[in-house]
Amino acid sequence: MKPDNYRFATRAIRAGQQPDPTTGAIMTPIYQTSTYAQEGIGVHKGFEYARVSNPTRSALEANVAALEGADHGAAFASGVAAIEALAKLHSAGDHIICGANVYGGTDRLFRQVLSRLGLEFSFVDTRDPVAIESALRPNTRMIFIETPTNPLMHVTDIAAAAQIARRQGARLVVDNTFATPYFQRPLELGADAIVHSSTKYLNGHSDVVGGIVLTSDGEIIEGLRFLQKSAGAVPGPMDCWLVLRGTKTLHVRMAAHDRNGRRIAERLHQDPRALRVFYAGLPDHPQHELARRQMSGFGGMMSIELGDRERAERFCRATRLFTLAESLGGVESLVSHPAAMTHAAVPQAEREAMGISEGLVRLSVGIEDVDDLLNDLDQALPKR
Ligand SMILES: *Cc1c(COP(=O)(O)O)cnc(C)c1O
C-alpha cells in the first residue's frame, strides 16, 4: 500500500505489512532466522544475513516511518542504541548540542561514553532558542532535543530549532518518545530525524526494549543502515513483531492516555496536596501555547511536586494502581521518583538546579478506568 494515501489509524494498522507471500498469513511472521538461502552466488531475495536485514524488522521500520511521515526507518536494540547510532553518524571533533533536561540515559551516553571518543557536547536549555543559537560552534553538526522532557515536561520549539540547525548546516534530531507521532510529527516541523524508545508508547505493553530512527534524509538512512550492519545493535525479530503489534493500537491507546491524563492533571491541579503539577496540557504550564501549537494532544505523562522526600515516599508506598517502577508509556499506570530513580546519576545540586527535587514524583498515566485512578491518587496523596 502507499501509506501516504491513508490517515493515521489506517497507517498504524496496515503500513509496512502485506499478507505473507508464501502462506497468505495475515500477520507478518516472526522471521526467526539468522540467514537466508541464496539461489546462486549473489542471487537472493534481498536478504543475506539477519544483522543486515530481516523481514519482520523491515515491516516495523516501514510501519513507524509511515506514522512519522518519514521515508525510512532504522530499528535498533534499544532507544539508547538508536541515539548512539545517530551520534555515531559524526566523527571525533564534531560538536553536538543536546537539551539539558533529556532522558538520563541519553545524558550518560553523551557525557560518559561518546565524549571519551572525541565527540564534543554542549548541554543547553533548549526551551530558549537563543541558548541554542549561542551554543553553536563552527563544528556543530547535530542538535538533539527532547520535547516534552522527562520529568519536567519542558517544551522546545521544534520549528525554531530546525531553523537554527538549517542555517548552521547541522541536523536537528527530536526524541519523540513522549508525544509519539499521534500527537507530534517533528519532520513536518523541519526536523531531519526522529528517534523513539519504542520500549515506551510505540510498543505500549511494557514487554520489549527497543529503539527506532525515522528520517527522509538519504544520507542519514544510509549512515544508519551502515551502522546496523557494522556496529550491530539491531533488535531481534520477536521484539520487532511485538512492537509492530503495539503500533496497531497506538491511536486508540494514545487517545485514552490523553483523556485520562487530562482528567488527572486537572484534578491534581485543584488539589492543594499537590503543590505543583507539570503537564503541558494545563493552561498554567509556561509553554502551554507552544505545546498546543506543535502538539495535538498531551498524553499521559506528568509530574507532581509533593514538597519533600518524606511525602514523596509516603505517596509511592500508598498507591495501589500506580505501581512504583521505572519506564513509562505502557497501558498500566506507573509512578516513579526521578531523583532516586531515573536521575539518580545526576549530582543532587545539579538535579535541584534542574528542578528535579526530592519531593517530585512522575506519573505515567495508563488506560485503566480513570475513576479508579483518581480514587487511587486521592487515597495516596499525603495530607498537608
Ligand atoms: C526510555 C527513553 C529512552 C531510552 O530508551 P531505552 O529503550 O530505554 O534504551 C530515550 N529517550 C526517552 C525520552 C526515554 O523515555
The ligand as a MOL file (V3000), in Angstrom:
LIG
                    3D

  0  0  0     0  0            999 V3000
M  V30 BEGIN CTAB
M  V30 COUNTS 15 15 0 0 0
M  V30 BEGIN ATOM
M  V30 1 C 13.4440 5.3870 27.7920 0
M  V30 2 C 13.8450 6.5300 26.9930 0
M  V30 3 C 14.9970 6.4960 26.1910 0
M  V30 4 C 15.9120 5.2950 26.1600 0
M  V30 5 O 15.3050 4.1830 25.6010 0
M  V30 6 P 15.6380 2.6650 26.0020 0
M  V30 7 O 14.6960 1.9090 25.1350 0
M  V30 8 O 15.3510 2.5240 27.4680 0
M  V30 9 O 17.0600 2.4320 25.6760 0
M  V30 10 C 15.2880 7.5960 25.4090 0
M  V30 11 N 14.5140 8.6980 25.4360 0
M  V30 12 C 13.4110 8.7770 26.2120 0
M  V30 13 C 12.5950 10.0310 26.1900 0
M  V30 14 C 13.0390 7.7070 27.0200 0
M  V30 15 O 11.9580 7.8140 27.7950 0
M  V30 END ATOM
M  V30 BEGIN BOND
M  V30 1 1 1 2
M  V30 2 1 2 3
M  V30 3 2 2 14
M  V30 4 1 3 4
M  V30 5 2 3 10
M  V30 6 1 4 5
M  V30 7 1 5 6
M  V30 8 2 6 7
M  V30 9 1 6 8
M  V30 10 1 6 9
M  V30 11 1 10 11
M  V30 12 2 11 12
M  V30 13 1 12 13
M  V30 14 1 12 14
M  V30 15 1 14 15
M  V30 END BOND
M  V30 END CTAB
M  END
